[in-house]
Amino acid sequence: MSFLWRLCQTYRSWSGPIGKATTPPLGSLNRYLTLSTQKRTSDFNSFVVRTNTCGELRSSHLGQEVTLCGWIQYRRQSLFLILRDFHGLIQVVIPQDESAASVKKLLCEAPIESVVQVTGTVISRPAGQENPKMPTGEIEIKVKTAELLNSCKKLPFEIKDFMKKTEALRMKYRYLDLRSSQMQYNLRLRSQMVMKMREYLCNLHGFVDIETPTLFKKTPGGAKEFVVPSREPGKFYSLPQSPQQFKQLLMVGGFDRYFQIARCYRDEGSRPERQPEFTQVDIEMSFVDQAGIQKLIEGLLQYSWPKDKNPLTIPFPSMTYAEALDSYGTDKPDTRFGMKKYLKSKDFEAFKKFAVNHFNQEVSPLFLKTSGSGTSPLTKLLREEEKSALISLMKVQEEDVLLLTAGDHKKACSVLGKLRLECADLLEARGIVLRDPAVFHFLWVVEFPLFLPKEEDPRELESAHHPFTAPHPGDIHLLYTEPEKVRSQHYDLVLNGSEIGGGSIRIHNAEQQQYVLEAVLKEDVKLLSHLLQALDFGAPPHGGIALGLDRLVCLVAGAPSIRDVIAFPKSFRGHDLMSSAPDYVSPEDIEPYHIQVKRPEVTDRKDVRSVICETESSEESGLLSLTKTKNP
């Protein structure tokens, strides 16, 4: 079937250079901490030897004797040094008089990034030497005593050169990378948001924080799971890809409002913006409908939203899965920009090649005037009434362009959706602002299909979400006759073109759940006998959602990758470059688990690690270029 897309309209007003996704500088970190902890600044100095942090001192502290601890960031002419801690920067005056020769020697000879403790008096900087770019720029510390707490050897990179380092190098020396102002901001922002979420859920709405096991059993369907050997021959645990079954069992157990900052595991291999281990804000409620879950999440995000960002407006707009696919070619549309574009003729040739090379799909541009005339070859094939119908259907304006493709509806939509994003990449490279990372557009996508045809065998069905999702009330009759047409009570939350959350109302009837597993999905119900039995013992209606915490914080912080909001992430290939994990285990350690391991021919451990690091470095570089414009 054919599919038409109104793609382009003259972009009449230029908004200036495209805004890049940059992480706030240290001054922003300081302002954020000040906003969020105005009444608790002194708490930063409880239980420690310092009296103040480097970033909190101001002119109001003049004359006070203070003790500071931090890292030497910069030294100038043996006269000044900049001391840094998590809270900010401050200038320290190195004493020049002979009576303080030992202090001068220590502060002048200590390598950059050494850890020191200084005690001195807060004084004003000389007139004309103030630094308005530093929150502490009006004052400095006149040192009396100093102690070298730990000397630093030569570093593999400068801490301040955050954007100049390759991601592989940053991950190999992650403990150094964490000192940067950007990583400090990202992880503290994450901590603040999580704390506000806990407060909203527990204190304001009566949720119970419950931990669930990380050693479980294999779950049918869904993402691939990691397996863990046990000491019983032939038996393995699985790391759960989510707490899905546990959260439903908690509803059966009467804990009608559960949440957890949950660790999840998926053996998904090399996928951009994914980690083998990740974190979800996992939520489940009893006696709730879809509208209730959506209202809860909107309130949760509004309550936990950072104070240094523009406030959220709720409720979020909603769109059906069919509408999203028809209008944007994807079920996670980026609604920060519409179809307003200004493209050149050569761009359309590039789009046509892109569609053929990446999707084996022909795409043709169709240039239509509101008068009904047109300049593309395709217009000659259309009758006048067909042109008028297209203009009316697509609401064509002067100088608009339509892209036309033919074939399977979902595939055609997907191709055009990808081309839409390619257009955005192209125009942003020319300086047109389309996807401002400081703008946040949330969108609910609802009424997904309950089942989808399997790629390997379209005659069989698989769950679009997971096998516990309840059918739409209006389509229950189709479940037993035409299951492929059933809509689900599944809902996704999308932010700026990225899915940050997904959930559903669950099947709470054991008979219906068994039918879905056995008759529709052809799964072995014995694997889920415990859940089916629980549903038979008075399970309440229930539903929930899981927010991807890593992806959410990544977008809020304006970070280029989710690895920039995780303290110790894995690489693109799932490796820990810092510790060289995964690593070999000795035959003695493996023996109790009754398994045999086929080792690679390369046996030299250093050679293996060097190969891994080289591969990671090249792959990470490719990943950065791949995701640079895809995830602003």
Residue, then its C-alpha position, 0 to 999 in steps of 0.5 A: m500500500s502507498f504511504l504519503w508524508r508531508l515532509c517539508q515547509t519553508y523554514r522562514s525564520w532562522s533561530g541562530p546556531i544550533g544549541k549543542a548538548t553541553t553539561p553545565p560548568l562547575g558554576s552551574l553545579n554550585r548554583y544547583l547545589t545551592l538551590s537544592t540545599q540552601k538550608r543545609t550547607s553546613d551539612f557538607n562539613s559535618f563529621v570531617v576535618r574541614t570547616n568549609t567546602c571550596g565552593e561555598l566561601r563568599s565575601s560574607h566569610l571575610g576574616q574567618e579562619v577556615t580549613l579546606c581540603g581538595w585537589i590542586q587544579y592549577r598553579r600560577q607562577s608559584l604565587f597562587l593555586i586553585l583548590r577544587d572539591f566537589h562543591g567548587l573552586i577557590q584561589v589560595v595565595i601561596p605565602q612568600d615570606e621566609s617564615a612560611a618557607s616550608v608551606k611555600k615549598l609544599l604548595c609549589e612542589a606538590p604535583i597537580e591533582s595532589v590532595v592537600q589540606v590548607t588552613g588560612t584566612v578569607i581575604s578580599r582579592p586586590a581591586g581589579q583582580e576579582n574573577p566574576k566567572m567564579p562564584t568565589g571570585e571576590i575572595e581568596i585564602k591567605v594560607k597559614t599552614a598546609e599539609l600534603l595528604n597524598s601526592c599525585k603521579k603523572l595523569p593519563f589526561e587532564i581532569k578539565d579536558f572532559m570533552k577531549k578524552t576518548e570514551a574508552l580512555r575515560m572509562k579505563y580511568r573512571y575514578l579520574d573521570l569522576r572528578s570532572s565537574q561534568m560527572q560531578y554534576n550528572l551524578r549529583l543531579r541523579s541523586q537529587m532526583v532519586m531522593k525526590m522520587r522516594e519522597y514523593l512515592c513514600n512520604l506523599h503517596g504511601f508506597v512501600d520500597i521493597e527489594t526483590p531478588t536478583l537470582f531468579k529463574k529463566t523467564p519465557g519471552g522478552a530480552k535475553e537473560f544472563v545465566v548464573p551457574s549453581r552448585e547443583p549439576g545442570k541447574f542455573y539461576s537467571l538474572p531478572q531483566s526486570p522485577q516484573q513477576f515479583k511486583q505482581l506477586l507483591m500485589v497478590g500479597g497485599f502490598d498495593r503500592y510498591f516501588q523500587i530503584a531496581r537493578c535490571y540485567r539484559d544480555e543484549g550485546s552491542r546496542p547503542e544507549r543500552q547497558p547490560e546492567f541498568t536501573q529502573v524506577d519500578i512501580e506497581m499499584s493495585f486497583v488502578d487504571q491506565a489514567g491513574i498510572q499516568k497521573l502518578i508518573e506526571g506528578l512524580l516527574q514534576y515533583s522530582w524535576p531539577k530546580d535549575k530546569n524549566p518547570l514541567t507542565i502537566p498533564f502530558p499530551s497523549m497519542t495512540y500507537a497508530e497515530a504516532l506511526d502514521s504521523y511520525g513513522t515511529d512509536k517514540p516520536d520527537t515532538r520538539f520539531g514538526m515538518k518545517k524544513y528548508l532542503k535543497s534538491k541534492d538532499f532528496e537524492a541523498f535521502k533516496k540513496f539512504a532509504v535504499n542502502h539502509f532499508n532496501q526501500e524506494v522513496s520518491p519526493l513529490f513537489l506540489k504547489t497549492s495551485g495543483s501544479g508540480t515539478s517532480p516527475l511523479t506529478k505527471l502521473l497524477r490526475e488533477e483530482e488526485k492532486s487536489a485530494l493529496i493537497s487537501l489530505m496532507k494540508v499542503q502549503e506553498e513550497d511543501v514537499l511530500l515523500l512517497t513510498a510503497g510497501d508494508h505499512k509499518k516498514a514504510c512508516s519506519v523508513l519515513g520516520k528515519l528520514r525525518l530524523e535524517c532531515a533534522d540531522l542535516l538541518e542542524a548541521r546547517g545551523i537551524v535549531l530543531r532539537d534544543p536539549a534544554v526543551f523537554h517534550f513528554l508524550w504518552v503513547v497508548e493503545f499498542p497492539l497486544f501481539l506482533p508477528k514474529e520476524e522469523d515466522p510471521r504466522e506466529l505471534e509474540s508479545a509486543h510488551h510482555p506476556f502479562t499485559a492485559p488486553h484493551p477492554g474493547d478488544i477482549h472478544l478478539l483475544y479468542t478469535e483474532p488475537e493479532k487485532v487486539r489492542s493492549q493496555h500498554y503505555d509508553l512515556v517518550l521524552n524528546g524522541s527517546e522512550i524513558g518508561g513503559g508499563s501496562i495494566r496486567i492480566h489478573n485472571a489466571e485463566q486468561q493469563q494461561y490462555v495467552l501463554e499457552a494458546v497464543l504465545k505457545e509458551d511452556v506454562k510450567l515455567l510460570s506455574h507459580l504466577l498462575q497459581a498466585l493469580d488464582f488465589g485472589a489477585p487484585p486488578h493491578g498495573g504499573i510502569a518502569l522508568g529508565l532512570d539512566r536514560l531519563v537523567c541523561l536527557v535531563a542533564g543534556a549528556p551525550s550518552i547514558r554512560d555519562v550518568i552512570a558512575f561505573p558503566k560498561s562499554f559498548r561491548g559490555h566490558d569494564l575497561m577499568s578492571s578488564a571484566p569479564d575476566y578468566v576464572s581458574p579451573e579450580d573456581i569453576e569446578p564446583y559448578h559442574i560446567q566446562v569452559k572452552r578457552p580461546e587460543v590466546t592464553d597470554r592475559k596481557d595480550v588478551r587485555s590489550v586486544i580488548c582495549e584496542t577493540e573497545s577504543s575503536e568501537e567506542s569512537g565509532l559509537l560516539s560518531l553514531t550517536k552524536t546527533k541521534n541522542p542530543 
